[in-house]
């Protein structure tokens, strides 16, 4: 009784506290209002609370006023629940907006007119297509209802939870989106112009500094796109997992800034110690980016700390070097100062020192645009300075070349006179020697002619004799070697024939063993009723196999594709069959996602994959069903293999998509698989398959393809199950003419029909 009274008092206190909460009234003369001044918040440290738990009286009393108007809760792993009351008096629908594209998870709960709650889930960790309005600023239409309504918002992120919420009309929301995109779009356009200009200058003038600056501007453009959310919108809208690694991308994209500063001041030649310092900073930024694979929150903290560190070091070293160079390069310092000013201003807004306004997120865009524009002028000035130095050096080299040319001309004249005098003396001596040599040459020629004739005859006879002896030895050696080779080949052929015979016998035994583990025909008829199985191994034994059983009224069917084919795949199939018997029959697991998760744990443990012994893996498709009146309850989970199904009346096969990870393999993280539930009418068709059919090539090495495979299933779905198997076999034979089978093939079709299942 006392416990009931305390609960009643807590509920009453929660109700009074809810009544005491201010109501945000959006009137006809307003365009928008900030939610922060009306919101109350509650910190869920478990991160597992549902809306029903939050609505309980014991949790309602925990809500307290928001700490600031722009709702900045700092870096926290907890989930933040917000509650606010809204009275829409505009006479038209309104929009709830959140101006933080980097927030990972953002869920809004709205009361339904007929009772109950609707939820809308968005965030940087969800696909872009799931957003109600296609914009990087999260915008959610609110259900139009008369009178004050209470709304709940759940926030969670691996980066600081900064959530400036506003409520506005559709017109104001459209204007905010346009102004936001226009501000960043102008910055992007300026960045593209600067990049193209510097690339053109590099192409025409071969100035390396322009190329380095173009790379730096491209990296800055990428960072701006990350901060604004446009990169995830344009480059990877369907892969939100990449947003988890934005701190790593931003750390690595900061490295070209160090490279450009070093090249701008020519630290490698002018200040080698500063050059090594910049190399060390670049290495630290690269290694800090790798931390993102361990913890995105830690990587984001390192990004903030290292950004301040390398910016301060760059400003300090640039200031010292410019002072040493008597003011040259002040545009570089001014450009970095403009960007640093925008960063400091944004940080002060986030920590609530400066007031927040709608254009706060564009401060970095304008700061970066100012920096890139000033750096372009600095690069042009630097290049002009290089060219001035080059022209002066060329002029000095030209003067030196002219002096050297004059000295060489005078030396050549003196040398020419001496050569002419010496030539006359040599010509007189040469004439005397020529007369004496003519007589000696005639005598010598006669003697040489006689000697050469004798030597030629002797050499010819010796050569003929040597060739005859060499040919005789070669022929004898070749004959002996040929006889030895023939004997050796005969022995090897006999040995190879014996080995091949043993291998064929072993494979036949292995095939018999593998066939024994597959479900026998009586079991398939008893559990599946109307079905077909199309199994074609590439070799004698197969890495593709299927498993079938029934537990607690649930019929469980699994199709698995083990790594490789032939003997390695067959061994993996034996291991998987044993583990499935253990998981389902002994541990009584029925849910496909639990079976896949458990199977992954057993494979990793049995093959010691956490020690790096092997990385063998397998793909799987598992479904379980049981009759429920005129329908069937179906549960499915997949590891890189989908489930195709066709309810009665449908013309094309539908599919349930799998998780994009295999069972076993390289151990990088804990794998948890996703379960899907359906309720299908009697007469529905199920198709489970490995990737062998879709991956088969024709004579032109073109894949059959998943789309053609699904289309083929849809075309043959109206035929009996045995005829469907024959149609698959004929289609495969027609497509693979004049080519070899490249992988094991397995396709199973099941007709879910109450009248065809055994009693």
Secondary structure in CASP SS format (residue, H / E / C, confidence):
PFRMAT SS
TARGET T0000
AUTHOR 0000-0000-0000
METHOD secondary structure of the structure
MODEL  1
X C 1.00
X H 1.00
X H 1.00
X H 1.00
X H 1.00
X H 1.00
X H 1.00
X H 1.00
X H 1.00
X H 1.00
X H 1.00
X H 1.00
X H 1.00
X H 1.00
X H 1.00
X H 1.00
X H 1.00
X H 1.00
X H 1.00
X H 1.00
X C 1.00
X C 1.00
X E 1.00
X E 1.00
X E 1.00
X E 1.00
X C 1.00
X C 1.00
X C 1.00
X C 1.00
X C 1.00
X E 1.00
X E 1.00
X E 1.00
X C 1.00
X C 1.00
X C 1.00
X C 1.00
X C 1.00
X E 1.00
X E 1.00
X E 1.00
X E 1.00
X E 1.00
X C 1.00
X C 1.00
X C 1.00
X C 1.00
X C 1.00
X C 1.00
X H 1.00
X H 1.00
X H 1.00
X H 1.00
X C 1.00
X C 1.00
X H 1.00
X H 1.00
X H 1.00
X H 1.00
X C 1.00
X C 1.00
X C 1.00
X E 1.00
X E 1.00
X C 1.00
X C 1.00
X C 1.00
X C 1.00
X C 1.00
X C 1.00
X E 1.00
X C 1.00
X C 1.00
X C 1.00
X C 1.00
X C 1.00
X C 1.00
X E 1.00
X E 1.00
X E 1.00
X E 1.00
X E 1.00
X E 1.00
X E 1.00
X E 1.00
X E 1.00
X E 1.00
X C 1.00
X C 1.00
X C 1.00
X C 1.00
X C 1.00
X E 1.00
X E 1.00
X E 1.00
X E 1.00
X E 1.00
X C 1.00
X C 1.00
X C 1.00
X C 1.00
X C 1.00
X C 1.00
X E 1.00
X E 1.00
X E 1.00
X E 1.00
X E 1.00
X E 1.00
X E 1.00
X C 1.00
X C 1.00
X C 1.00
X C 1.00
X C 1.00
X E 1.00
X E 1.00
X E 1.00
X E 1.00
X E 1.00
X E 1.00
X C 1.00
X C 1.00
X C 1.00
X C 1.00
X C 1.00
X H 1.00
X H 1.00
X H 1.00
X C 1.00
X C 1.00
X C 1.00
X C 1.00
X C 1.00
X C 1.00
X C 1.00
X E 1.00
X E 1.00
X E 1.00
X E 1.00
X C 1.00
X C 1.00
X C 1.00
X C 1.00
X C 1.00
X C 1.00
X C 1.00
X E 1.00
X E 1.00
X E 1.00
X E 1.00
X E 1.00
X E 1.00
X E 1.00
X E 1.00
X C 1.00
X C 1.00
X C 1.00
X C 1.00
X C 1.00
X E 1.00
X C 1.00
X C 1.00
X E 1.00
X E 1.00
X E 1.00
X E 1.00
X E 1.00
X H 1.00
X H 1.00
X H 1.00
X H 1.00
X H 1.00
X H 1.00
X H 1.00
X H 1.00
X H 1.00
X H 1.00
X H 1.00
X H 1.00
X H 1.00
X H 1.00
X H 1.00
X H 1.00
X H 1.00
X H 1.00
X H 1.00
X H 1.00
X H 1.00
X H 1.00
X H 1.00
X H 1.00
X H 1.00
X H 1.00
X H 1.00
X H 1.00
X H 1.00
X H 1.00
X H 1.00
X H 1.00
X H 1.00
X H 1.00
X H 1.00
X H 1.00
X C 1.00
X C 1.00
X H 1.00
X H 1.00
X H 1.00
X H 1.00
X H 1.00
X H 1.00
X H 1.00
X H 1.00
X H 1.00
X H 1.00
X H 1.00
X H 1.00
X H 1.00
X H 1.00
X H 1.00
X H 1.00
X H 1.00
X H 1.00
X H 1.00
X H 1.00
X H 1.00
X C 1.00
X H 1.00
X H 1.00
X H 1.00
X H 1.00
X H 1.00
X C 1.00
X C 1.00
X C 1.00
X C 1.00
X C 1.00
X H 1.00
X H 1.00
X H 1.00
X H 1.00
X H 1.00
X H 1.00
X H 1.00
X H 1.00
X H 1.00
X H 1.00
X H 1.00
X H 1.00
X H 1.00
X H 1.00
X C 1.00
X H 1.00
X H 1.00
X H 1.00
X H 1.00
X H 1.00
X H 1.00
X H 1.00
X H 1.00
X H 1.00
X H 1.00
X H 1.00
X C 1.00
X H 1.00
X H 1.00
X H 1.00
X H 1.00
X C 1.00
X H 1.00
X H 1.00
X H 1.00
X H 1.00
X H 1.00
X H 1.00
X H 1.00
X H 1.00
X H 1.00
X H 1.00
X H 1.00
X H 1.00
X H 1.00
X H 1.00
X H 1.00
X H 1.00
X H 1.00
X H 1.00
X H 1.00
X H 1.00
X H 1.00
X H 1.00
X C 1.00
X C 1.00
X H 1.00
X H 1.00
X H 1.00
X H 1.00
X H 1.00
X H 1.00
X H 1.00
X H 1.00
X H 1.00
X H 1.00
X H 1.00
X H 1.00
X H 1.00
X H 1.00
X H 1.00
X H 1.00
X H 1.00
X H 1.00
X H 1.00
X H 1.00
X H 1.00
X H 1.00
X H 1.00
X H 1.00
X H 1.00
X H 1.00
X H 1.00
X H 1.00
X H 1.00
X C 1.00
X C 1.00
X C 1.00
X C 1.00
X C 1.00
X H 1.00
X H 1.00
X H 1.00
X H 1.00
X H 1.00
X H 1.00
X H 1.00
X H 1.00
X H 1.00
X H 1.00
X H 1.00
X H 1.00
X H 1.00
X H 1.00
X H 1.00
X H 1.00
X H 1.00
X H 1.00
X H 1.00
X H 1.00
X H 1.00
X C 1.00
X C 1.00
X C 1.00
X C 1.00
X C 1.00
X C 1.00
X C 1.00
X C 1.00
X C 1.00
X H 1.00
X H 1.00
X H 1.00
X H 1.00
X H 1.00
X H 1.00
X H 1.00
X H 1.00
X H 1.00
X H 1.00
X H 1.00
X H 1.00
X H 1.00
X H 1.00
X H 1.00
X H 1.00
X H 1.00
X H 1.00
X H 1.00
X H 1.00
X H 1.00
X H 1.00
X H 1.00
X H 1.00
X H 1.00
X H 1.00
X H 1.00
X H 1.00
X H 1.00
X H 1.00
X H 1.00
X H 1.00
X H 1.00
X H 1.00
X H 1.00
X H 1.00
X H 1.00
X H 1.00
X H 1.00
X H 1.00
X H 1.00
X H 1.00
X H 1.00
X H 1.00
X H 1.00
X H 1.00
X H 1.00
X H 1.00
X H 1.00
X H 1.00
X H 1.00
X H 1.00
X H 1.00
X H 1.00
X H 1.00
X H 1.00
X H 1.00
X H 1.00
X H 1.00
X H 1.00
X H 1.00
X H 1.00
X H 1.00
X H 1.00
X H 1.00
X H 1.00
X H 1.00
X H 1.00
X H 1.00
X H 1.00
X H 1.00
X H 1.00
X H 1.00
X H 1.00
X H 1.00
X H 1.00
X H 1.00
X H 1.00
X H 1.00
X H 1.00
X H 1.00
X H 1.00
X H 1.00
X H 1.00
X H 1.00
X H 1.00
X H 1.00
X H 1.00
X H 1.00
X H 1.00
X H 1.00
X H 1.00
X H 1.00
X H 1.00
X H 1.00
X H 1.00
X H 1.00
X H 1.00
X H 1.00
X H 1.00
X H 1.00
X H 1.00
X H 1.00
X H 1.00
X H 1.00
X H 1.00
X H 1.00
X H 1.00
X H 1.00
X H 1.00
X H 1.00
X H 1.00
X H 1.00
X H 1.00
X H 1.00
X H 1.00
X H 1.00
X H 1.00
X H 1.00
X H 1.00
X H 1.00
X H 1.00
X H 1.00
X H 1.00
X H 1.00
X H 1.00
X H 1.00
X H 1.00
X H 1.00
X H 1.00
X H 1.00
X H 1.00
X H 1.00
X H 1.00
X H 1.00
X H 1.00
X H 1.00
X H 1.00
X H 1.00
X H 1.00
X H 1.00
X H 1.00
X H 1.00
X H 1.00
X H 1.00
X H 1.00
X H 1.00
X H 1.00
X H 1.00
X H 1.00
X H 1.00
X H 1.00
X H 1.00
X H 1.00
X H 1.00
X H 1.00
X H 1.00
X H 1.00
X C 1.00
X C 1.00
X C 1.00
X H 1.00
X H 1.00
X H 1.00
X H 1.00
X H 1.00
X H 1.00
X H 1.00
X H 1.00
X C 1.00
X E 1.00
X E 1.00
X E 1.00
X E 1.00
X E 1.00
X E 1.00
X E 1.00
X C 1.00
X C 1.00
X C 1.00
X C 1.00
X C 1.00
X C 1.00
X C 1.00
X E 1.00
X E 1.00
X E 1.00
X E 1.00
X E 1.00
X E 1.00
X E 1.00
X E 1.00
X C 1.00
X C 1.00
X E 1.00
X E 1.00
X E 1.00
X E 1.00
X E 1.00
X E 1.00
X E 1.00
X E 1.00
X E 1.00
X C 1.00
X C 1.00
X C 1.00
X H 1.00
X H 1.00
X H 1.00
X H 1.00
X H 1.00
X H 1.00
X H 1.00
X H 1.00
X H 1.00
X H 1.00
X H 1.00
X H 1.00
X H 1.00
X H 1.00
X H 1.00
X H 1.00
X H 1.00
X H 1.00
X H 1.00
X H 1.00
X H 1.00
X C 1.00
X C 1.00
X C 1.00
X C 1.00
X C 1.00
X H 1.00
X H 1.00
X H 1.00
X H 1.00
X H 1.00
X H 1.00
X H 1.00
X H 1.00
X H 1.00
X H 1.00
X H 1.00
X H 1.00
X H 1.00
X H 1.00
X H 1.00
X C 1.00
X C 1.00
X H 1.00
X H 1.00
X H 1.00
X C 1.00
X C 1.00
X C 1.00
X C 1.00
X C 1.00
X E 1.00
X E 1.00
X E 1.00
X E 1.00
X E 1.00
X E 1.00
X E 1.00
X E 1.00
X E 1.00
X E 1.00
X E 1.00
X E 1.00
X C 1.00
X C 1.00
X E 1.00
X E 1.00
X E 1.00
X E 1.00
X E 1.00
X E 1.00
X E 1.00
X E 1.00
X E 1.00
X E 1.00
X C 1.00
X C 1.00
X E 1.00
X E 1.00
X E 1.00
X E 1.00
X C 1.00
X C 1.00
X C 1.00
X C 1.00
X C 1.00
X C 1.00
X C 1.00
X E 1.00
X E 1.00
X E 1.00
X C 1.00
X C 1.00
X E 1.00
X C 1.00
X C 1.00
X C 1.00
X E 1.00
X E 1.00
X C 1.00
X C 1.00
X C 1.00
X C 1.00
X C 1.00
X C 1.00
X C 1.00
X C 1.00
X C 1.00
X C 1.00
X C 1.00
X E 1.00
X E 1.00
X E 1.00
X E 1.00
X E 1.00
X E 1.00
X C 1.00
X C 1.00
X E 1.00
X E 1.00
X E 1.00
X E 1.00
X E 1.00
X E 1.00
X C 1.00
X C 1.00
X H 1.00
X H 1.00
X H 1.00
X H 1.00
X C 1.00
X E 1.00
X C 1.00
X C 1.00
X C 1.00
X C 1.00
X C 1.00
X E 1.00
X C 1.00
X C 1.00
X H 1.00
X H 1.00
X H 1.00
X H 1.00
X H 1.00
X H 1.00
X H 1.00
X H 1.00
X H 1.00
X H 1.00
X H 1.00
X C 1.00
X C 1.00
X C 1.00
X C 1.00
X H 1.00
X H 1.00
X H 1.00
X H 1.00
X H 1.00
X H 1.00
X H 1.00
X H 1.00
X H 1.00
X H 1.00
X H 1.00
X H 1.00
X H 1.00
X H 1.00
X H 1.00
X C 1.00
X C 1.00
X C 1.00
X C 1.00
X C 1.00
X C 1.00
X C 1.00
X C 1.00
X C 1.00
X E 1.00
X E 1.00
X E 1.00
X E 1.00
X E 1.00
X E 1.00
X E 1.00
X E 1.00
X C 1.00
X H 1.00
X H 1.00
X H 1.00
X C 1.00
X C 1.00
X C 1.00
END
